Amino acid sequence: MIEPGPVTRALLETIGEVADDSQLAQRICTLCVTGLDVDGAAISLLIEGAEMAILWATDTTAELLEDLQFALNEGPSIQAAAIGSPVLVSDLDEPGEASSWPMFADAVAERTSVRALFALPLQWGAIKLGVLDLHRVQPGGLSEVQRRDVLAAADTASVLMLGLRTGPGDDRWLDPAMSHRAEIHQATGMVLAQLGVSATEALTRMRAHAFAEQRLLSEVARDVVSRQLRFSPEMS
């Protein structure tokens, strides 16, 4: 079993304490800056069409990086949202690192001292919510431990965000095949961190456990969120 890293662990401890997207974004951005070797963070949400809107930024540089990408319609955040995979740039000055978005790279060089950028999509399957962007003044990639931690934290933030958006009577964000119950999304975030698996696999494991125990998925999720049940690789 892969133990969650410090950022993911701290985020899991906030379950039930955040009331909306903005509070959740502030929490994860702050945790990334304090728990990882980065200088700033921002979260932007996908809105109607292909547009994005800043939900939270830790500093003016993080906000400027978001604004530049939206104005130029290119950059790591735009790319990560489009492909649904992380875009990790350890040094903007290295040839080829920013070849997909030359205007953005030039603007960053002219207006900031940022050298490294890390964009992580916030999504659940085909549902794309937004992007978590991190930046660093000094060049260099994330360590393997940091990379695993921030990927798990991004997955956790995604399911927590879905939980906030899918309270009783609000099913706008999910396919009917996925439960609209917020508690299930919260529990999924906890299980994916406990097992070191994807959000989809975490939900599959909870469903399998509920079936084996002849219980409702919502009951299993409630036990996970209340920390009465913790998943391990040996569990069905």
N, CA and C of each residue as an Amber inpcrd file, in Angstrom:
protein
   708
   0.8440000  -1.1860000   0.0000000   0.0000000   0.0000000   0.0000000
   0.8790000   1.2360000   0.0000000   0.5610000   2.2130000  -0.8590000
   1.3070000   3.4480000  -0.9210000   0.6790000   4.4490000   0.0340000
   1.4430000   4.9140000   1.0090000   0.9390000   5.8980000   1.9540000
   0.8460000   7.2580000   1.2670000  -0.2140000   8.0110000   1.5520000
  -0.3340000   9.3310000   0.9370000   0.7800000  10.2560000   1.3870000
   1.2230000  11.1430000   0.4790000   2.2460000  12.1090000   0.8050000
   1.6980000  13.2160000   1.6860000   2.5590000  14.1400000   2.1270000
   2.1150000  15.1740000   3.0760000   1.0200000  16.0880000   2.5400000
   1.0780000  16.4330000   1.2520000   0.0450000  17.3140000   0.6920000
  -1.2960000  16.5810000   0.6400000  -1.2860000  15.3650000   0.1370000
  -2.5240000  14.5750000   0.0550000  -3.0790000  14.2940000   1.4440000
  -2.2040000  13.9310000   2.3570000  -2.6430000  13.6260000   3.7200000
  -3.2900000  14.8450000   4.3750000  -2.6730000  16.0100000   4.2150000
  -3.2420000  17.2280000   4.7910000  -4.5690000  17.5790000   4.1350000
  -4.6870000  17.3350000   2.8250000  -5.9430000  17.6180000   2.1290000
  -7.0470000  16.6970000   2.6190000  -6.7260000  15.4300000   2.8370000
  -7.7240000  14.4780000   3.3290000  -8.2410000  14.8760000   4.7030000
  -7.3910000  15.4950000   5.4960000  -7.8000000  15.9050000   6.8350000
  -8.7980000  17.0540000   6.8110000  -8.9560000  17.7050000   5.6550000
  -9.8880000  18.8320000   5.5550000 -11.2790000  18.4080000   5.1240000
 -11.4700000  17.1210000   4.8630000 -12.7900000  16.6590000   4.4170000
 -13.8570000  17.0760000   5.4260000 -14.9010000  17.7100000   4.9250000
 -15.9730000  18.1870000   5.7800000 -15.7630000  19.5940000   6.3010000
 -14.5480000  20.1710000   6.0780000 -14.2520000  21.4970000   6.6010000
 -14.4070000  22.6010000   5.5640000 -14.4320000  22.2340000   4.2770000
 -14.5520000  23.2510000   3.2300000 -15.9760000  23.2740000   2.7120000
 -16.4620000  24.5010000   2.4550000 -17.8680000  24.6550000   2.1020000
 -18.1030000  24.8790000   0.6160000 -17.0600000  25.2930000  -0.1190000
 -17.2760000  25.5700000  -1.5300000 -15.9760000  25.4090000  -2.3070000
 -16.0700000  25.5810000  -3.6310000 -14.9130000  25.4330000  -4.5090000
 -13.7700000  26.3550000  -4.1200000 -14.1070000  27.5930000  -3.7760000
 -13.0790000  28.5830000  -3.4830000 -12.2530000  28.1910000  -2.2650000
 -12.9120000  27.7390000  -1.2120000 -12.2050000  27.3010000  -0.0150000
 -11.3240000  26.0920000  -0.3000000 -11.8520000  25.1570000  -1.0960000
 -11.0730000  23.9680000  -1.4420000  -9.8530000  24.3540000  -2.2710000
 -10.0370000  25.2640000  -3.2350000  -8.9210000  25.7040000  -4.0690000
  -7.8600000  26.4020000  -3.2250000  -8.2940000  27.2580000  -2.3200000
  -7.3390000  27.9320000  -1.4430000  -6.5480000  26.9280000  -0.6150000
  -7.2370000  25.9160000  -0.1160000  -6.5790000  24.9210000   0.7390000
  -5.5320000  24.1300000  -0.0380000  -5.8800000  23.6280000  -1.2100000
  -4.9150000  22.8030000  -1.9450000  -3.7560000  23.6410000  -2.4700000
  -4.0300000  24.8830000  -2.9060000  -2.9310000  25.7370000  -3.3790000
  -1.9560000  26.0400000  -2.2480000  -2.4850000  26.3540000  -1.0830000
  -1.6370000  26.6480000   0.0690000  -0.8330000  25.4200000   0.4840000
  -1.4780000  24.2610000   0.4840000  -0.7880000  23.0230000   0.8630000
   0.3280000  22.6940000  -0.1200000   0.1060000  22.9440000  -1.4050000
   1.1450000  22.6560000  -2.3980000   2.3650000  23.5460000  -2.1950000
   2.1310000  24.8090000  -1.8930000   3.2540000  25.7330000  -1.6940000
   4.0290000  25.3810000  -0.4280000   3.3330000  24.9970000   0.6240000
   4.0190000  24.6800000   1.8730000   4.5920000  23.2620000   1.8870000
   3.9840000  22.3510000   1.1110000   4.4050000  20.9580000   1.1630000
   5.2820000  20.4970000   0.0260000   5.3910000  21.3070000  -1.0360000
   6.2190000  20.9610000  -2.1850000   7.2420000  22.0710000  -2.4200000
   8.2130000  21.7840000  -3.2290000   9.2550000  22.7610000  -3.5360000
   8.8180000  23.6530000  -4.6870000   7.7390000  24.4250000  -4.4610000
   7.2320000  25.3560000  -5.4700000   6.9990000  26.7120000  -4.8200000
   6.9230000  27.7480000  -5.6560000   6.7930000  29.1110000  -5.1400000
   5.3810000  29.6630000  -5.2280000   4.5310000  29.0500000  -6.0180000
   3.1680000  29.5430000  -6.1360000   2.2650000  28.5230000  -6.7910000
   0.9560000  28.7370000  -6.6300000  -0.0190000  27.7890000  -7.1740000
  -1.3070000  28.5190000  -7.5070000  -2.0470000  27.9500000  -8.4420000
  -3.3530000  28.4920000  -8.8140000  -4.2320000  27.3550000  -9.3050000
  -5.5230000  27.5360000  -9.1430000  -6.5020000  26.6030000  -9.7000000
  -7.4650000  27.3950000 -10.5580000  -7.6660000  26.9300000 -11.7850000
  -8.6410000  27.5210000 -12.6900000  -9.6730000  26.4700000 -13.0520000
 -10.9120000  26.9100000 -13.1710000 -12.0140000  26.0140000 -13.5170000
 -12.3900000  26.1650000 -14.9720000 -12.7490000  25.0550000 -15.5850000
 -13.3230000  25.0890000 -16.9300000 -14.7570000  25.5610000 -16.8250000
 -15.1160000  26.5210000 -17.6710000 -16.4950000  26.9850000 -17.7020000
 -17.0530000  26.6860000 -19.0830000 -18.1660000  27.2540000 -19.4310000
 -18.8140000  26.9040000 -20.6980000 -17.8750000  27.1010000 -21.8710000
 -17.9590000  26.1850000 -22.8190000 -17.0400000  26.2020000 -23.9440000
 -15.6810000  25.7120000 -23.4880000 -14.6350000  26.3080000 -24.0220000
 -13.2770000  25.9170000 -23.6580000 -12.6270000  26.9610000 -22.7610000
 -13.4310000  27.8800000 -22.2120000 -12.8840000  28.9570000 -21.4000000
 -12.5610000  28.4690000 -19.9960000 -11.6370000  29.2010000 -19.3300000
 -11.2640000  28.8790000 -17.9700000 -11.3040000  30.1470000 -17.1340000
 -11.5940000  30.0080000 -15.8550000 -11.6650000  31.1530000 -14.9550000
 -10.8700000  30.8420000 -13.7000000 -10.0900000  31.7990000 -13.2390000
  -9.2710000  31.6020000 -12.0450000 -10.1650000  31.4710000 -10.8250000
  -9.9680000  30.4050000 -10.0780000 -10.7140000  30.1900000  -8.8400000
  -9.9180000  30.6800000  -7.6440000  -8.6010000  30.4210000  -7.6500000
  -7.7480000  30.8720000  -6.5560000  -6.3060000  30.9140000  -7.0290000
  -5.5480000  31.9020000  -6.5660000  -4.1190000  32.0080000  -6.8460000
  -3.4190000  32.4570000  -5.5710000  -2.2640000  31.8890000  -5.3040000
  -1.5570000  32.1910000  -4.0540000  -0.8550000  33.5380000  -4.0860000
  -0.5570000  34.0720000  -5.2800000   0.2060000  35.3090000  -5.3830000
  -0.0240000  35.9470000  -6.7490000   0.5220000  37.1480000  -6.9250000
   0.3030000  37.8790000  -8.1770000   0.9620000  37.1940000  -9.3700000
   2.0980000  36.5220000  -9.1340000   2.7520000  35.8170000 -10.2360000
   1.8940000  34.6530000 -10.7170000   1.3440000  33.8890000  -9.7830000
   0.4630000  32.7780000 -10.1580000  -0.7450000  33.2930000 -10.9360000
  -1.3020000  34.4190000 -10.5060000  -2.4480000  34.9900000 -11.2030000
  -2.0560000  35.4800000 -12.5950000  -0.8650000  36.0890000 -12.7020000
  -0.4000000  36.5640000 -14.0050000  -0.2040000  35.4090000 -14.9780000
   0.3610000  34.3020000 -14.4990000   0.5640000  33.1400000 -15.3610000
  -0.7600000  32.6270000 -15.9140000  -1.7880000  32.6170000 -15.0840000
  -3.1080000  32.1950000 -15.5550000  -3.6450000  33.1790000 -16.5950000
  -3.5270000  34.4730000 -16.2950000  -4.0430000  35.4880000 -17.2140000
  -3.3440000  35.4250000 -18.5730000  -2.0300000  35.2110000 -18.5630000
  -1.2870000  35.1270000 -19.8180000  -1.7670000  33.9550000 -20.6740000
  -2.0120000  32.8350000 -20.0270000  -2.4580000  31.6630000 -20.7800000
  -3.8310000  31.8910000 -21.3970000  -4.7230000  32.5050000 -20.6250000
  -6.0660000  32.7310000 -21.1500000  -6.0400000  33.7620000 -22.2790000
  -5.1780000  34.7870000 -22.1230000  -5.1000000  35.8290000 -23.1470000
  -4.5000000  35.2880000 -24.4490000  -3.4920000  34.4200000 -24.3230000
  -2.7950000  33.8950000 -25.5000000  -3.3830000  32.5820000 -25.9930000
  -4.2400000  31.9860000 -25.1630000  -4.8460000  30.6830000 -25.4790000
  -3.7880000  29.6080000 -25.7190000  -2.7280000  29.6430000 -24.9230000
  -1.7110000  28.5970000 -24.9800000  -0.9460000  28.5870000 -23.6640000
  -0.3280000  27.4590000 -23.3830000   0.4310000  27.3010000 -22.1490000
   0.1820000  25.9360000 -21.5450000   0.8970000  25.5990000 -20.4800000
   0.7710000  24.2620000 -19.8890000  -0.6180000  23.9650000 -19.3430000
  -1.2870000  24.9660000 -18.7800000  -2.6320000  24.7460000 -18.2470000
  -3.6160000  24.4270000 -19.3650000  -3.5420000  25.1890000 -20.4530000
  -4.4130000  24.9510000 -21.6040000  -4.1530000  23.5540000 -22.1690000
  -2.8750000  23.1820000 -22.2500000  -2.5080000  21.8780000 -22.7970000
  -2.9690000  20.7510000 -21.8880000  -2.7590000  20.9010000 -20.5710000
  -3.1680000  19.8600000 -19.6290000  -4.6740000  19.6400000 -19.6600000
  -5.4360000  20.7340000 -19.7610000  -6.8950000  20.6090000 -19.8310000
  -7.3210000  19.9030000 -21.1060000  -6.6130000  20.1690000 -22.2020000
  -6.9870000  19.5890000 -23.4930000  -6.6860000  18.1010000 -23.5690000
  -5.5110000  17.6900000 -23.0550000  -5.1000000  16.2970000 -23.2000000
  -5.4680000  15.4400000 -21.9930000  -5.8350000  16.0810000 -20.8790000
  -6.2100000  15.3230000 -19.6950000  -5.0550000  14.6440000 -19.0090000
  -3.8470000  15.1490000 -19.1800000  -2.6500000  14.5770000 -18.5560000
  -1.7740000  15.7010000 -18.0210000  -0.9420000  15.4150000 -17.0090000
  -0.0570000  16.4510000 -16.4740000   0.9270000  16.9600000 -17.5190000
   1.2490000  18.2340000 -17.4330000   2.2810000  18.8520000 -18.2580000
   3.3270000  19.4080000 -17.2900000   4.5030000  18.8150000 -17.2920000
   5.5490000  19.1480000 -16.3240000   6.7650000  19.7010000 -17.0530000
   7.0860000  20.9550000 -16.8010000   8.1980000  21.6250000 -17.4650000
   9.2190000  22.0220000 -16.4030000  10.3660000  21.3920000 -16.4280000
  11.3690000  21.6460000 -15.3950000  12.2120000  22.8820000 -15.6590000
  12.3050000  23.3160000 -16.9220000  13.1030000  24.5030000 -17.2350000
  12.6190000  25.1160000 -18.5500000  11.9830000  26.2690000 -18.4500000
  11.4600000  26.9350000 -19.6370000  12.5570000  27.3650000 -20.6050000
  13.7830000  27.5130000 -20.0920000  14.8780000  27.9520000 -20.9490000
  15.4810000  26.8270000 -21.7880000  15.1280000  25.5960000 -21.4520000
  15.6680000  24.4710000 -22.2120000  14.9830000  24.3680000 -23.5790000
  15.7570000  24.1760000 -24.6500000  15.1640000  24.0570000 -25.9870000
  14.1430000  22.9210000 -26.0500000  13.0130000  23.2120000 -26.6240000
  11.9870000  22.1900000 -26.7990000  10.9970000  22.0740000 -25.6610000
  11.3500000  22.5620000 -24.4620000  10.4540000  22.4080000 -23.3090000
   9.1380000  23.1570000 -23.5190000   9.1940000  24.3270000 -24.1360000
   7.9980000  25.1400000 -24.3210000   7.6850000  25.3680000 -25.7890000
   8.0970000  24.4260000 -26.6380000   7.9200000  24.6080000 -28.0820000
   6.4520000  24.6410000 -28.4990000   5.5760000  24.0590000 -27.6920000
   4.1490000  24.0320000 -28.0400000   3.4650000  25.3690000 -27.7800000
   4.0630000  26.2170000 -26.9770000   3.4610000  27.5160000 -26.6620000
   4.5460000  28.5920000 -26.5660000   5.1170000  28.9810000 -27.7230000
   6.2240000  29.9480000 -27.7540000   5.8370000  31.3490000 -27.2880000
   4.6160000  31.8070000 -27.6190000   4.2090000  33.1550000 -27.1950000
   4.0960000  33.2410000 -25.6800000   3.5270000  32.2040000 -25.0830000
   3.4100000  32.1780000 -23.6290000   4.7880000  32.1380000 -22.9790000
   5.6740000  31.2840000 -23.4900000   7.0230000  31.1660000 -22.9190000
   7.7570000  32.5010000 -22.9960000   7.6320000  33.2070000 -24.1220000
   8.2810000  34.5160000 -24.2610000   7.7130000  35.5150000 -23.2610000
   6.4020000  35.4940000 -23.0860000   5.7620000  36.4280000 -22.1520000
   6.1890000  36.1520000 -20.7210000   6.2880000  34.8710000 -20.3600000
   6.7320000  34.5060000 -19.0160000   8.1570000  34.9960000 -18.7800000
   9.0250000  34.8150000 -19.7650000  10.4210000  35.2430000 -19.6360000
  10.5310000  36.7620000 -19.4980000   9.6770000  37.4800000 -20.1960000
   9.7320000  38.9400000 -20.1720000   9.1560000  39.5270000 -18.8890000
   8.1480000  38.8810000 -18.3300000   7.3960000  39.5050000 -17.2440000
   7.5630000  38.8530000 -15.8880000   8.2230000  37.6880000 -15.8210000
   8.4030000  37.0020000 -14.5350000   9.8020000  36.3880000 -14.4650000
  10.1240000  35.8460000 -13.3050000  11.3750000  35.1090000 -13.1250000
  11.1250000  33.6130000 -13.0320000   9.9340000  33.1680000 -13.4290000
   9.5540000  31.7560000 -13.3370000  10.3500000  30.9240000 -14.3410000
  10.8200000  29.7580000 -13.8700000  11.5710000  28.8520000 -14.7520000
  10.9130000  27.4870000 -14.9050000  10.1710000  27.0310000 -13.8870000
   9.5520000  25.7040000 -13.9470000   8.0430000  25.8260000 -13.7510000
   7.3010000  25.0140000 -14.5100000   5.8370000  25.0310000 -14.4610000
   5.2960000  23.6060000 -14.4420000   4.2830000  23.3860000 -13.6340000
   3.6830000  22.0670000 -13.5230000   2.1580000  22.2300000 -13.5380000
   1.5130000  21.6760000 -14.5550000   0.0530000  21.7880000 -14.7080000
  -0.5770000  20.4100000 -14.5770000  -1.5400000  20.2770000 -13.6730000
  -2.1840000  18.9890000 -13.4150000  -3.6890000  19.1160000 -13.5840000
  -4.2660000  18.3430000 -14.5060000  -5.7140000  18.4400000 -14.7180000
  -6.4970000  17.9250000 -13.5150000  -7.5970000  18.5850000 -13.2410000
  -8.5390000  18.1380000 -12.2160000  -9.7180000  17.5300000 -12.9720000
  -9.8690000  16.2180000 -12.8630000 -10.8980000  15.5570000 -13.6650000
 -11.3220000  14.2460000 -13.0180000 -12.4890000  13.7910000 -13.4390000
 -13.0200000  12.4800000 -13.0380000 -13.4600000  11.7980000 -14.3090000
 -12.6890000  10.8290000 -14.7660000 -13.0100000  10.1870000 -16.0300000
 -13.0610000  11.2240000 -17.1420000 -14.2060000  11.2880000 -17.8100000
 -14.3620000  12.2440000 -18.9060000 -14.7970000  13.6240000 -18.4290000
 -15.0820000  13.7670000 -17.1370000 -15.5290000  15.0480000 -16.5990000
 -14.3160000  15.8990000 -16.2480000 -14.1250000  16.9930000 -16.9630000
 -12.9890000  17.8850000 -16.7320000 -13.4580000  19.0950000 -15.9290000
 -12.8420000  19.2810000 -14.7680000 -13.2330000  20.3620000 -13.8770000
 -12.3560000  21.5890000 -14.0100000 -11.0580000  21.3940000 -14.1770000
 -10.1420000  22.5170000 -14.2330000  -8.7000000  22.0360000 -14.1900000
  -7.7990000  22.9180000 -13.7540000  -6.3660000  22.6050000 -13.7280000
  -5.7310000  23.2120000 -12.4880000  -4.8340000  22.4490000 -11.8720000
  -3.9800000  22.9330000 -10.7940000  -2.6350000  23.2870000 -11.3950000
  -2.2200000  24.5500000 -11.2570000  -0.9510000  25.0220000 -11.8100000
   0.0190000  25.3660000 -10.6870000   1.2460000  24.8920000 -10.8150000
   2.3100000  25.2030000  -9.8600000   3.4620000  25.8540000 -10.6040000
   4.1710000  26.7740000  -9.9390000   5.3420000  27.3600000 -10.5780000
   6.4960000  27.4910000  -9.5890000   7.6790000  27.5570000 -10.1590000
   8.8930000  27.6480000  -9.3570000   9.8570000  28.6200000 -10.0370000
  10.5340000  29.4270000  -9.2530000  11.5020000  30.3800000  -9.7910000
  12.7780000  29.6710000 -10.2280000  13.2140000  28.7080000  -9.4580000
  14.4080000  27.9510000  -9.7980000  14.0430000  26.7940000 -10.7310000
  14.8760000  26.4870000 -11.7230000  14.5880000  25.3510000 -12.6060000
  14.7390000  24.0350000 -11.8650000  14.1020000  22.9990000 -12.3770000
  14.1940000  21.6720000 -11.7720000  12.8360000  21.0160000 -11.6790000
  12.8200000  19.7170000 -11.8830000  11.5710000  18.9780000 -11.8350000
  11.1880000  18.5850000 -10.4270000   9.9730000  18.0920000 -10.2910000
   9.5300000  17.5360000  -9.0120000  10.2300000  16.2020000  -8.7830000
  10.5290000  15.9020000  -7.5280000  11.0650000  14.5790000  -7.2190000
   9.9750000  13.5430000  -7.4380000  10.3380000  12.2770000  -7.4960000
   9.3460000  11.2250000  -7.6990000   8.3340000  11.2070000  -6.5630000
   8.7950000  11.4250000  -5.3370000   7.8940000  11.4540000  -4.1810000
   6.9280000  12.6340000  -4.3000000   7.4560000  13.8060000  -4.6650000
   6.6050000  14.9810000  -4.8380000   5.6070000  14.7870000  -5.9740000
   6.0750000  14.1760000  -7.0630000   5.1910000  13.9540000  -8.2100000
   4.0210000  13.0530000  -7.8210000   4.3110000  11.9500000  -7.1330000
   3.2360000  11.0490000  -6.6990000   2.2800000  11.7560000  -5.7620000
   2.8270000  12.5660000  -4.8760000   2.0030000  13.2610000  -3.8910000
   1.0610000  14.2450000  -4.5680000   1.5840000  15.0610000  -5.4840000
   0.7410000  16.0760000  -6.0990000  -0.2790000  15.4550000  -7.0600000
   0.0710000  14.3330000  -7.7080000  -0.9010000  13.6470000  -8.5570000
  -2.0590000  13.1100000  -7.7220000  -1.7400000  12.5150000  -6.5710000
  -2.7820000  12.0080000  -5.6700000  -3.5990000  13.1610000  -5.1060000
  -2.9370000  14.2670000  -4.7880000  -3.6480000  15.4290000  -4.2570000
  -4.5980000  16.0010000  -5.3060000  -4.1620000  16.0390000  -6.5630000
  -5.0320000  16.5390000  -7.6360000  -6.2490000  15.6370000  -7.8150000
  -6.0340000  14.3200000  -7.7760000  -7.1650000  13.3860000  -7.8660000
  -8.1180000  13.5800000  -6.6910000  -7.5440000  13.7230000  -5.4900000
  -8.3600000  13.9160000  -4.2960000  -9.1560000  15.2080000  -4.3880000
  -8.5050000  16.2840000  -4.8180000  -9.1970000  17.5620000  -4.9670000
 -10.3410000  17.4500000  -5.9660000 -10.1330000  16.6750000  -7.0220000
 -11.1660000  16.5150000  -8.0470000 -12.4200000  15.8720000  -7.4730000
 -12.2410000  14.7890000  -6.7390000 -13.4260000  14.1140000  -6.2030000
 -14.0590000  14.9180000  -5.0800000 -13.2620000  15.6500000  -4.3090000
 -13.8390000  16.5170000  -3.2780000 -14.6290000  17.6480000  -3.9280000
 -14.1170000  18.1830000  -5.0230000 -14.8230000  19.2440000  -5.7360000
 -16.1480000  18.7310000  -6.2910000 -16.1310000  17.5120000  -6.8220000
 -17.3830000  16.9140000  -7.2920000 -18.3530000  16.7340000  -6.1340000
 -17.8220000  16.3590000  -4.9780000 -18.6770000  16.2140000  -3.8080000
 -19.3340000  17.5230000  -3.4220000 -18.5780000  18.6180000  -3.5050000
 -19.1390000  19.9320000  -3.1890000 -20.1930000  20.3420000  -4.1970000
 -20.0320000  19.9100000  -5.4370000 -20.9270000  20.3310000  -6.5120000
 -22.1260000  19.4120000  -6.6780000 -22.1590000  18.3140000  -5.9640000
 -23.2190000  17.3380000  -6.1980000 -23.9430000  17.0070000  -4.9050000
 -24.3850000  18.0340000  -4.2320000 -25.2070000  17.8230000  -3.0630000
 -26.5950000  17.3720000  -3.4720000 -27.4960000  17.1510000  -2.4960000
 -28.8430000  16.6810000  -2.8060000 -29.5460000  17.5950000  -3.8080000
 -30.1110000  16.9860000  -4.8410000 -30.8710000  17.7340000  -5.8200000
 -30.0470000  18.3970000  -6.8970000 -28.7290000  18.2380000  -6.8830000
 -27.8760000  18.8710000  -7.8890000 -27.0900000  17.7990000  -8.6140000
 -27.5900000  17.3690000  -9.7730000 -26.9260000  16.3070000 -10.5190000
 -26.4240000  16.8210000 -11.8710000 -26.1560000  18.1280000 -11.9590000
 -25.7520000  18.7100000 -13.2370000 -24.3840000  18.2350000 -13.6880000
 -23.5510000  17.8100000 -12.7420000 -22.1470000  17.5910000 -13.0750000
 -21.8090000  16.1500000 -13.3880000 -22.7240000  15.2210000 -13.1290000
 -22.3680000  13.8200000 -13.2480000 -23.2800000  13.0530000 -14.1840000
 -22.7070000  12.0750000 -14.8530000 -23.4860000  11.0940000 -15.5890000
 -24.3520000  10.3520000 -14.5770000 -25.6050000  10.0370000 -14.9250000
 -26.4670000   9.3470000 -13.9600000 -25.8850000   8.0380000 -13.4590000
 -24.9890000   7.3980000 -14.2400000 -24.3930000   6.1360000 -13.8020000
 -23.4900000   6.3350000 -12.6070000 -23.0210000   7.5840000 -12.3890000
 -22.1850000   7.8750000 -11.2330000 -23.0740000   8.4460000 -10.1340000
 -22.8420000   8.0340000  -8.9180000 -23.6880000   8.5050000  -7.8340000
 -23.5860000  10.0060000  -7.6540000 -24.7380000  10.6430000  -7.3360000
 -24.7220000  12.0730000  -7.0930000 -24.3850000  12.3770000  -5.6520000
 -24.2000000  11.3670000  -4.8460000 -23.9730000  11.5940000  -3.4220000
 -22.5620000  12.1080000  -3.1620000 -22.4940000  13.2460000  -2.5000000
 -21.2010000  13.8850000  -2.2320000 -20.2930000  12.9850000  -1.4070000
 -20.8730000  12.2210000  -0.4750000 -20.0700000  11.3890000   0.4080000
 -19.2790000  10.3360000  -0.3650000 -19.8380000   9.8400000  -1.4510000
 -19.1500000   8.8370000  -2.2540000 -17.9020000   9.4450000  -2.8910000
 -17.9890000  10.6720000  -3.3530000 -16.8280000  11.3260000  -3.9570000
 -15.7550000  11.6150000  -2.9080000 -16.2000000  12.0150000  -1.7170000
 -15.2420000  12.2430000  -0.6400000 -14.5280000  10.9450000  -0.2860000
 -15.2740000   9.8700000  -0.1770000 -14.6920000   8.5770000   0.1600000
 -13.7480000   8.0900000  -0.9290000 -14.1180000   8.3390000  -2.1760000
 -13.2460000   7.9380000  -3.2880000 -11.8860000   8.6090000  -3.1700000
 -11.8780000   9.8760000  -2.8280000 -10.6160000  10.5780000  -2.6420000
  -9.7670000   9.9750000  -1.5510000 -10.3950000   9.5320000  -0.4830000
  -9.6500000   8.9170000   0.6150000  -9.0960000   7.5540000   0.2090000
  -9.9060000   6.7520000  -0.4890000  -9.4720000   5.4080000  -0.8690000
  -8.3560000   5.4620000  -1.9020000  -8.4350000   6.3880000  -2.8570000
  -7.3640000   6.4670000  -3.8560000  -6.0410000   6.8130000  -3.1980000
  -6.0820000   7.6360000  -2.1360000  -4.8440000   7.9660000  -1.4250000
  -4.3600000   6.7830000  -0.5870000  -5.2960000   6.0390000   0.0110000
  -4.9220000   4.8920000   0.8240000  -4.2660000   3.7880000   0.0040000
  -4.7510000   3.6020000  -1.2230000  -4.2740000   2.4900000  -2.0480000
  -3.2690000   2.9190000  -3.1120000  -3.1460000   4.2140000  -3.3500000
  -2.2480000   4.6780000  -4.3990000  -2.7360000   4.2940000  -5.7820000
  -4.0760000   4.3860000  -5.9980000  -4.6670000   4.0050000  -7.2850000
  -5.4010000   5.2060000  -7.8680000  -5.9670000   5.0340000  -9.0630000
  -6.7360000   6.1010000  -9.6880000  -8.1020000   6.2310000  -9.0150000
  -8.7740000   7.3610000  -9.2940000 -10.1050000   7.5690000  -8.7380000
 -11.0790000   6.4950000  -9.2210000 -10.9680000   6.1160000 -10.4830000
 -11.8560000   5.0790000 -11.0260000 -11.6480000   3.7520000 -10.3200000
 -10.3870000   3.3720000 -10.0920000 -10.0950000   2.1190000  -9.3930000
 -10.5570000   2.1830000  -7.9450000 -10.4090000   3.3400000  -7.3080000
 -10.8540000   3.4790000  -5.9200000 -12.3600000   3.2610000  -5.8110000
 -13.1200000   3.8360000  -6.7520000 -14.5660000   3.6390000  -6.7420000
 -14.9130000   2.1800000  -7.0110000 -14.1760000   1.5390000  -7.9040000
 -14.3990000   0.1210000  -8.1930000 -14.1690000  -0.7230000  -6.9500000
 -13.1120000  -0.3990000  -6.1950000 -12.8190000  -1.1580000  -4.9750000
 -13.9250000  -0.9710000  -3.9370000 -14.4630000   0.2320000  -3.8260000
 -15.5560000   0.4490000  -2.8770000 -16.8060000  -0.3080000  -3.3040000
 -17.0850000  -0.3030000  -4.5970000 -18.2550000  -1.0410000  -5.0850000
 -18.1040000  -2.5410000  -4.8280000 -16.8910000  -3.0660000  -5.0700000
 -16.6520000  -4.4900000  -4.8400000 -16.8120000  -4.8380000  -3.3680000
 -16.3190000  -3.9680000  -2.4950000 -16.4420000  -4.2110000  -1.0500000
 -17.9020000  -4.1710000  -0.6260000 -18.6580000  -3.2040000  -1.1680000
 -20.0780000  -3.1080000  -0.8320000 -20.8220000  -4.3630000  -1.2740000
 -20.5020000  -4.8560000  -2.4680000 -21.1400000  -6.0760000  -2.9780000
 -20.8080000  -7.2710000  -2.0940000 -19.5200000  -7.4050000  -1.7420000
 -19.0920000  -8.5490000  -0.9290000 -19.7380000  -8.5360000   0.4510000
 -19.9400000  -7.3330000   0.9980000 -20.5170000  -7.2090000   2.3390000
 -22.0370000  -7.0650000   2.3130000 -22.6240000  -7.0850000   1.1040000
 -24.0650000  -6.9180000   0.9270000 -24.5520000  -5.6190000   1.5720000
 -23.8190000  -4.5480000   1.2550000 -24.1560000  -3.2340000   1.7800000
 -24.3290000  -2.2680000   0.6120000 -24.9410000  -1.1230000   0.8820000
 -25.0490000  -0.0710000  -0.1130000 -23.7080000   0.6410000  -0.2480000
 -23.4330000   1.1190000  -1.4540000 -22.1980000   1.8660000  -1.6740000
 -22.1460000   3.1030000  -0.7770000 -23.2880000   3.7470000  -0.5950000
 -23.3310000   4.9450000   0.2480000 -22.9700000   4.6200000   1.6970000
 -23.3210000   3.4190000   2.1740000 -22.9730000   3.0260000   3.5450000
 -21.4770000   2.8090000   3.6930000 -20.8780000   2.1750000   2.6890000
 -19.4300000   1.9790000   2.7040000 -18.7140000   3.3310000   2.6640000
 -19.1990000   4.2170000   1.8110000 -18.5870000   5.5420000   1.7020000
 -18.6670000   6.2920000   3.0230000 -19.7910000   6.1830000   3.7010000
 -19.9500000   6.8680000   4.9860000 -18.9430000   6.3650000   6.0020000
 -18.6920000   5.0630000   5.9990000 -17.7060000   4.4990000   6.9270000
 -16.2930000   4.9730000   6.5950000 -16.0030000   5.1100000   5.3070000
 -14.6770000   5.5850000   4.9000000 -14.4720000   7.0290000   5.3480000
 -15.4610000   7.8760000   5.0810000 -15.3440000   9.2880000   5.4240000
 -15.2390000   9.4840000   6.9350000 -15.9620000   8.6830000   7.6980000
 -15.9020000   8.7840000   9.1620000 -14.6890000   8.0700000   9.7440000
 -13.8720000   7.4690000   8.8440000 -12.6310000   6.7740000   9.2150000
 -12.8770000   5.5220000  10.0580000 -14.0840000   4.9440000   9.9260000
 -14.3540000   3.6520000  10.5400000 -13.8770000   2.5060000   9.6540000
 -13.6320000   2.8030000   8.3590000 -13.1860000   1.8020000   7.4100000
 -12.0050000   2.3540000   6.6280000 -10.9450000   1.5850000   6.6000000
  -9.7590000   1.9570000   5.8170000  -9.4360000   0.8150000   4.8690000
  -9.2290000   1.1330000   3.6010000  -8.9610000   0.1170000   2.6060000
  -7.4820000  -0.2670000   2.5770000  -7.2410000  -1.5530000   2.2990000
  -5.8910000  -2.0600000   2.1110000  -5.8950000  -2.9130000   0.8500000
  -4.7170000  -3.1930000   0.2580000  -4.6840000  -3.9700000  -0.9810000
  -5.3200000  -5.3460000  -0.8550000  -5.3840000  -5.9030000   0.3490000
  -5.9120000  -7.2620000   0.5150000  -7.4210000  -7.3020000   0.5770000
  -8.0670000  -6.1400000   0.7430000  -9.5140000  -6.1300000   0.9010000
 -10.2190000  -6.3410000  -0.4160000 -11.3880000  -6.9600000  -0.3650000
 -12.2320000  -7.1030000  -1.5510000 -13.1740000  -5.9390000  -1.6280000
